[in-house]
Amino acid sequence: MTVHHVTAHRFKQNADKALADPVLQGNLSKLKDNFLLRRTRAKESLPEFEDLRDASVAIKNHTLGHLDLYLEAFETAVHASGGHVHWARDDAEARKIVLGICREENATTVTKGKTMIGEEIGINPYLEANGITPVETDLGEYIIQLAKEPPSHIIAPAIHKNRQQVATLFNDHHPDLADRSPDDIDGLVADSRTVLREQFLAADVGITGANFLIAETGQTVIVTNEGNGDLTQLLPRVHVVLASIEKVMPTLEDATTVLRVLARSATGQEMSSYTSLSAGGRREDDLDGPAAFHVVLLDNGRSALLGSPTHEILRCIRCGCCLNACPVYGKVGGHTYGSTYSGPMGAVLTPSLVGLAETSHLPNASSLCGRCEEVCPMRIPIPKMLRHFREEEARAGRAPAAARNGIALWAMVARRPRLYRFATSMMTRLLSWSTRGRGRFTALPMAGAWTRDRDLASPQGSSFQSRWARGERP
């Protein structure tokens, strides 16, 4: 991932803007009800859910430990089915490969099923700059394409938009169709279907992402709830799959195991409405399908993560569950992160691929509450990796001066037990007295940014050390 794709250095400014936007705050408030509650119900209805999580982790760990072998096996299987595999070291190579395929077909229109790799490599503006029109066919992606915005969520790219905003976009961009009321949800969906149907039929090339790549069969797997992925990969003359190298799975059975936790974690469904498998181009006795099948495998820094302190982020299956559970994402939204990948997983993956120079705000944009790890179907220890980046930042001397000085002061006091006990005792009394029975601070020196948006609890009772000294035990 090249640095010019990332604007994470503006996280603080973006966060201030997001917190001051009442419409965005209202839209983001639906995250908990729309996703987390559904996940909880889906998890509780499956007694073996935790066992499936363990099995999925084991599958991914095994695959990553033998990634070269399974990627070679996948390539061999794709070739055997008449397909083509292209290896891309970085985003620039991937874009050139896709453009070359499109030019071989004299393509003028490309339909796209939702692909985060397409976002990562910036394929849409690149195709447009070369005279090719890309059309997003996922409803959420189509909405944000009209709005000229990037996705704000992995599985719900337009979660930051409400129906009033969507109706305005559609009425502005569909002049030949009737104006729709924001309450006419069915009409808005029907309008998008009318417009996109023409694009499906006209497209020369279809581009999709891939949830999984199956090494034993050479198949690619996508899961959708709209069927747009099937139309994107079946109707055009050429089907191009964009996938990163860690998406490979040994067998179809392994993929189905992970699928059982993917849908439940992402949308609270037992399975997505469509689970589509593709392998090779159309054969002589096939009634439909593309004439040519291409898979573009992107590294873009991922192979360098193998064996690194953050290698476990490569287990991520892009369910978006950590975003739904994160209190920070829930307040500022995805665009604030300034990267293709947002939320807790993005706060690890983006610095891992790009480095901390442009992304140091992201590992610090967390309360380390651990909810992301708790809900992650792949048990990725995100808080541990965020702490790793904070430590790396401190060692490099890039931590904010206030944080460096505060920690240095605390360390100086903590190394002197008598001073520590005296200081904590006096501070506890002072803070308790200053709240005068209210139990919380509404303003506090050197913590103005915190108390501006929330109260801070005041110390209650005596310290742990004093209770321990008195013989009090849990």
C-alpha positions in Angstrom: 0.0 0.0 0.0 1.6 3.3 -1.0 1.5 6.2 1.4 -0.4 8.5 -0.9 -3.5 6.4 -0.4 -3.4 7.1 3.4 -4.4 10.3 5.2 -4.4 8.9 8.7 -2.2 11.8 9.8 -5.4 13.9 9.8 -7.2 11.5 12.2 -7.6 14.1 15.0 -9.1 16.8 12.6 -11.3 14.2 11.0 -12.5 13.0 14.4 -13.4 16.5 15.6 -15.4 17.0 12.4 -17.2 13.7 12.8 -18.1 14.3 16.4 -19.6 17.7 15.5 -21.8 16.2 12.7 -25.2 15.4 14.2 -26.4 13.6 11.1 -23.4 11.3 11.1 -23.8 10.6 14.8 -27.4 9.6 14.3 -26.5 7.3 11.4 -23.7 5.6 13.4 -25.9 5.1 16.4 -27.7 2.3 14.4 -24.5 0.1 14.4 -25.3 -1.6 17.7 -28.9 -2.5 16.9 -28.3 -3.4 13.3 -25.2 -5.6 13.7 -24.2 -6.5 17.3 -27.6 -7.6 18.5 -28.0 -9.8 15.4 -24.6 -11.3 16.0 -25.4 -12.1 19.6 -28.7 -13.8 18.6 -26.9 -15.8 15.8 -24.1 -16.8 18.2 -26.5 -18.0 20.9 -28.5 -20.1 18.4 -25.4 -22.1 17.4 -24.0 -24.1 20.4 -20.8 -25.0 18.6 -20.0 -21.4 17.7 -16.9 -21.2 20.0 -15.6 -24.5 18.7 -16.0 -23.2 15.1 -14.0 -20.1 16.1 -11.2 -22.4 17.4 -11.3 -24.5 14.2 -11.2 -21.4 12.0 -8.2 -20.0 13.8 -6.4 -23.3 13.4 -7.2 -23.4 9.7 -5.9 -19.9 9.1 -2.8 -20.4 11.2 -1.9 -23.6 9.3 -2.5 -21.9 6.0 -0.4 -18.8 6.8 2.4 -21.2 8.0 2.4 -22.8 4.6 1.2 -19.9 2.5 3.7 -20.4 -0.4 2.6 -24.0 -0.9 -1.1 -23.2 -1.0 -0.7 -20.3 -3.3 1.3 -22.4 -5.7 -1.4 -25.1 -5.5 -4.1 -22.5 -6.1 -2.3 -21.3 -9.2 -1.9 -24.8 -10.6 -5.6 -25.5 -10.0 -6.7 -22.3 -11.7 -4.5 -23.0 -14.8 -6.0 -26.6 -14.9 -9.5 -25.1 -15.1 -8.5 -22.7 -18.0 -8.0 -19.6 -15.9 -5.1 -17.2 -15.5 -3.2 -16.1 -12.4 -1.3 -12.8 -12.2 1.0 -11.9 -9.3 1.2 -8.3 -8.2 3.9 -7.1 -5.8 2.2 -3.8 -5.1 -0.8 -1.7 -6.0 0.8 -0.2 -9.1 1.4 -3.6 -10.6 -2.1 -4.7 -9.8 -3.6 -1.7 -11.5 -1.5 -2.2 -14.6 -2.5 -5.9 -14.8 -6.2 -5.0 -14.6 -5.8 -2.2 -17.2 -4.0 -4.6 -19.5 -6.8 -7.2 -19.4 -9.4 -4.5 -20.1 -7.4 -3.2 -23.0 -7.1 -6.6 -24.5 -10.9 -6.7 -24.5 -11.3 -3.1 -25.8 -13.4 -2.6 -22.7 -15.2 0.7 -22.1 -17.4 -0.3 -19.2 -16.5 -2.4 -16.1 -18.9 -3.6 -13.5 -17.6 -4.3 -10.0 -18.8 -6.4 -7.2 -17.7 -5.1 -3.8 -13.9 -5.6 -3.4 -11.8 -4.0 -0.7 -8.7 -4.8 -2.7 -10.1 -2.7 -5.5 -10.3 0.2 -3.0 -6.8 -0.5 -1.6 -5.2 -0.2 -5.1 -7.4 2.7 -6.2 -8.7 0.9 -9.3 -11.7 3.1 -10.0 -9.9 6.4 -10.5 -7.1 4.6 -12.4 -9.6 3.1 -14.9 -11.4 6.4 -15.3 -8.1 8.1 -16.0 -7.6 5.6 -18.8 -11.0 6.0 -20.4 -12.8 3.1 -18.8 -16.0 3.6 -16.8 -16.2 1.5 -13.6 -19.7 0.9 -12.2 -20.2 -0.3 -8.6 -23.0 -2.8 -8.4 -23.3 -3.4 -4.7 -26.1 -1.0 -3.5 -24.0 0.5 -0.8 -21.0 0.9 -3.0 -23.2 2.4 -5.7 -24.5 5.0 -3.3 -21.0 6.1 -2.2 -19.8 6.1 -5.8 -22.6 8.6 -6.6 -21.5 10.6 -3.6 -17.8 10.4 -4.7 -16.8 9.0 -1.3 -14.8 5.9 -0.2 -16.5 3.1 1.9 -16.9 3.9 5.5 -17.4 0.3 6.6 -16.2 -3.1 5.3 -19.6 -4.7 4.8 -21.9 -1.7 5.0 -20.0 0.9 3.0 -22.8 3.5 3.1 -23.6 3.1 6.8 -22.9 6.8 7.3 -25.7 7.7 5.0 -29.4 7.9 6.0 -32.4 7.5 3.7 -32.8 11.2 3.2 -29.3 11.5 1.9 -29.7 8.5 -0.3 -32.9 9.8 -1.8 -31.3 13.2 -2.6 -28.4 11.4 -4.3 -30.7 9.2 -6.4 -33.0 12.1 -7.4 -29.9 14.1 -8.5 -28.3 11.3 -10.5 -31.5 9.6 -11.9 -33.1 12.6 -13.8 -35.0 10.2 -16.1 -36.7 8.5 -13.2 -39.4 9.8 -10.8 -38.3 11.8 -7.8 -38.5 9.5 -4.8 -39.5 10.2 -1.2 -36.9 9.1 1.5 -39.7 6.9 2.8 -40.1 5.1 -0.5 -37.4 2.5 0.2 -38.7 0.0 -2.4 -38.8 2.7 -5.0 -35.3 3.8 -4.4 -34.1 0.2 -4.6 -36.1 -0.4 -7.8 -34.5 2.7 -9.4 -31.0 1.4 -8.6 -32.0 -1.9 -10.1 -33.2 -0.3 -13.3 -30.0 1.7 -13.7 -27.7 -1.1 -12.9 -29.4 -3.7 -15.0 -28.4 -1.8 -18.1 -24.8 -1.6 -16.8 -24.7 -5.4 -16.2 -25.7 -6.0 -19.8 -23.3 -3.5 -21.3 -20.2 -4.3 -19.3 -17.2 -5.8 -21.1 -15.4 -6.9 -18.0 -16.6 -7.8 -14.5 -14.4 -7.3 -11.4 -15.1 -8.9 -8.1 -13.3 -9.5 -4.9 -12.9 -12.8 -3.1 -13.7 -13.9 0.4 -11.7 -17.1 -0.1 -9.4 -18.8 -2.7 -9.6 -22.6 -2.7 -6.2 -24.2 -3.2 -7.4 -27.7 -4.0 -9.9 -26.6 -6.7 -8.7 -23.2 -8.0 -12.1 -21.7 -7.1 -12.8 -18.2 -5.8 -15.6 -17.6 -3.3 -17.6 -14.5 -2.7 -20.5 -14.0 -0.3 -23.2 -11.3 -1.0 -26.8 -10.6 -0.1 -27.9 -8.9 -3.4 -26.8 -11.3 -6.1 -24.8 -8.5 -7.8 -21.7 -10.6 -7.5 -23.2 -13.3 -9.7 -24.3 -10.9 -12.4 -20.9 -9.2 -12.3 -19.0 -12.4 -12.8 -21.3 -14.2 -15.2 -22.5 -11.6 -17.8 -19.4 -9.9 -19.1 -16.9 -11.5 -21.4 -14.2 -11.5 -18.8 -14.2 -12.0 -15.1 -11.3 -10.5 -13.1 -10.9 -11.5 -9.4 -8.9 -9.1 -7.1 -7.6 -10.9 -4.0 -4.8 -10.5 -1.5 -2.6 -13.5 -0.9 -3.8 -14.3 2.6 -7.3 -15.2 1.3 -6.2 -18.7 0.2 -7.6 -21.7 2.0 -6.5 -25.3 1.6 -9.8 -27.0 0.9 -13.4 -26.2 0.2 -14.3 -27.9 3.5 -12.0 -25.5 5.3 -13.7 -22.5 3.7 -17.2 -23.7 4.7 -16.0 -23.9 8.3 -15.0 -20.3 8.3 -18.1 -19.3 6.4 -20.2 -20.5 9.3 -18.6 -17.8 11.6 -18.2 -15.2 8.9 -21.9 -14.5 8.2 -22.9 -14.7 11.8 -20.2 -12.3 12.8 -20.8 -9.9 9.9 -24.6 -9.6 9.6 -26.0 -12.0 12.1 -27.2 -14.4 9.4 -26.6 -18.2 9.4 -25.3 -17.8 5.9 -25.3 -14.9 3.4 -28.0 -15.0 0.7 -25.5 -15.9 -2.0 -22.3 -17.9 -1.7 -20.9 -18.0 -5.2 -17.9 -20.1 -6.5 -16.1 -19.4 -9.7 -13.5 -21.5 -11.5 -12.1 -20.9 -15.0 -13.9 -19.6 -18.1 -16.9 -20.9 -19.9 -16.6 -24.4 -21.3 -18.2 -25.7 -24.5 -21.2 -27.2 -22.7 -21.7 -24.3 -20.3 -24.8 -22.2 -20.9 -23.4 -19.0 -19.5 -20.3 -17.5 -17.8 -17.3 -15.5 -18.9 -15.1 -16.5 -21.8 -12.0 -15.7 -19.7 -11.2 -15.9 -16.0 -8.3 -14.0 -14.4 -7.2 -13.9 -10.8 -4.9 -11.0 -9.6 -3.1 -11.9 -6.4 -1.8 -8.9 -4.5 1.0 -8.9 -2.0 1.4 -5.2 -1.2 3.4 -5.7 1.9 1.6 -8.8 3.3 4.3 -11.3 2.9 6.6 -9.1 5.0 4.1 -9.4 7.9 4.6 -13.2 8.1 6.4 -13.8 11.4 6.2 -10.2 12.4 4.6 -8.9 15.7 1.4 -8.2 13.8 1.2 -11.3 11.6 -2.0 -12.4 13.2 -3.9 -9.6 11.5 -3.6 -11.8 8.3 -6.2 -14.1 9.9 -8.8 -11.3 9.4 -11.8 -12.4 7.2 -13.2 -8.9 6.8 -16.4 -9.5 8.7 -16.4 -6.0 10.1 -17.4 -7.2 13.6 -14.6 -5.4 15.3 -15.8 -2.1 13.7 -19.4 -2.7 15.0 -18.1 -3.3 18.6 -15.6 -0.5 18.8 -16.7 2.5 20.8 -14.2 4.7 18.9 -15.4 3.7 15.4 -19.0 4.0 16.7 -18.4 7.7 17.4 -16.2 8.8 14.5 -17.0 6.4 11.6 -14.8 5.0 8.9 -13.8 8.0 7.0 -12.0 9.4 10.0 -9.3 6.8 9.7 -8.1 8.0 6.4 -7.4 4.6 5.0 -9.2 1.8 3.1 -9.4 -0.2 6.3 -10.9 1.4 9.3 -11.8 0.5 12.9 -9.7 -1.8 15.1 -8.5 -4.1 12.2 -7.6 -1.0 10.2 -5.7 0.5 13.1 -3.4 -2.6 12.9 -3.4 -3.5 9.2 -2.7 0.0 7.9 0.3 0.7 10.0 1.5 -2.8 9.3 1.5 -2.2 5.6 2.4 1.5 5.5 4.5 2.1 8.6 3.9 4.4 11.6 5.2 7.6 10.0 1.8 8.4 8.4 -0.4 6.3 10.7 0.7 6.9 14.3 -2.7 8.2 15.3 -4.5 5.0 14.5 -3.0 2.7 17.2 -3.7 5.4 19.7 -7.4 5.7 18.6 -8.4 3.0 21.0 -9.5 2.7 24.6 -8.0 -0.9 24.6 -11.3 -2.1 26.1 -10.8 -5.4 24.3 -14.3 -5.7 22.7 -12.7 -6.1 19.3 -10.8 -9.2 20.3 -13.8 -10.5 22.2 -16.1 -10.5 19.2 -13.6 -11.3 16.5 -14.4 -14.7 15.0 -10.7 -15.3 14.3 -9.7 -14.4 17.8 -7.2 -11.8 16.6 -5.4 -10.1 19.6 -5.9 -6.6 18.3 -5.3 -4.8 21.6 -1.9 -6.6 21.9 -0.9 -5.4 18.4 -2.1 -1.8 19.1 0.1 -1.8 22.2 3.0 -3.0 20.1 2.7 0.0 17.8 2.4 2.3 20.8 5.6 0.8 22.2 7.3 1.2 18.8 6.2 4.8 18.6 7.6 5.5 22.1 11.0 3.8 21.3 11.3 5.9 18.1 10.6 9.1 20.1 7.5 9.9 18.1 5.0 9.8 21.0 3.4 13.2 21.8 5.3 15.3 24.3 2.5 15.2 26.8 2.4 11.4 26.8 6.2 11.1 27.1 6.5 13.6 29.9 3.5 12.1 31.8 4.8 8.5 31.6 8.3 9.7 32.6 6.8 11.5 35.6 4.8 8.4 36.6 7.8 6.1 36.2 9.9 8.4 38.4 7.3 8.3 41.1 6.5 4.6 40.7 10.2 3.6 41.3 10.0 5.2 44.7 7.4 3.3 46.9 7.2 5.8 49.7 6.8 8.7 47.3 4.3 6.7 45.3 2.1 5.9 48.3 2.3 9.5 49.5 1.5 10.9 46.0 -1.4 8.6 45.3 -2.9 9.2 48.8 -2.7 13.0 48.4 -4.0 12.9 44.9 -6.9 10.7 45.8 -7.9 13.0 48.6 -7.6 16.1 46.5 -9.6 14.7 43.6 -12.3 13.3 45.9 -12.5 16.7 47.7 -12.7 18.6 44.4 -15.8 16.7 43.2 -17.5 17.5 46.5 -19.8 14.4 46.5 -20.7 14.6 42.8 -18.6 11.5 42.1 -17.4 12.8 38.7 -15.5 15.5 37.0 -17.1 17.6 34.3 -13.9 19.5 33.8 -10.3 18.8 34.7 -7.0 20.5 34.0 -4.8 18.7 31.4 -7.8 16.5 30.5 -10.0 19.0 28.8 -10.3 17.0 25.6 -11.7 14.1 27.6 -14.1 16.0 29.8 -15.4 18.1 26.9 -17.4 15.1 25.7 -17.7 12.9 28.7 -17.5 12.9 32.5 -14.5 11.4 34.4 -15.2 9.3 37.5 -13.6 10.5 40.6 -11.6 8.1 42.9 -13.8 6.1 45.3 -12.7 4.7 48.6 -9.1 3.9 49.5 -6.3 2.6 47.3 -5.6 -1.0 46.5 -2.2 -0.8 48.4 -3.8 0.6 51.5 -6.5 -2.1 51.5 -3.8 -4.8 51.0 -1.8 -3.4 53.9 -4.9 -3.6 56.1 -5.3 -7.3 55.2 -8.3 -6.8 53.0 -8.5 -9.6 50.3 -10.9 -10.2 47.5 
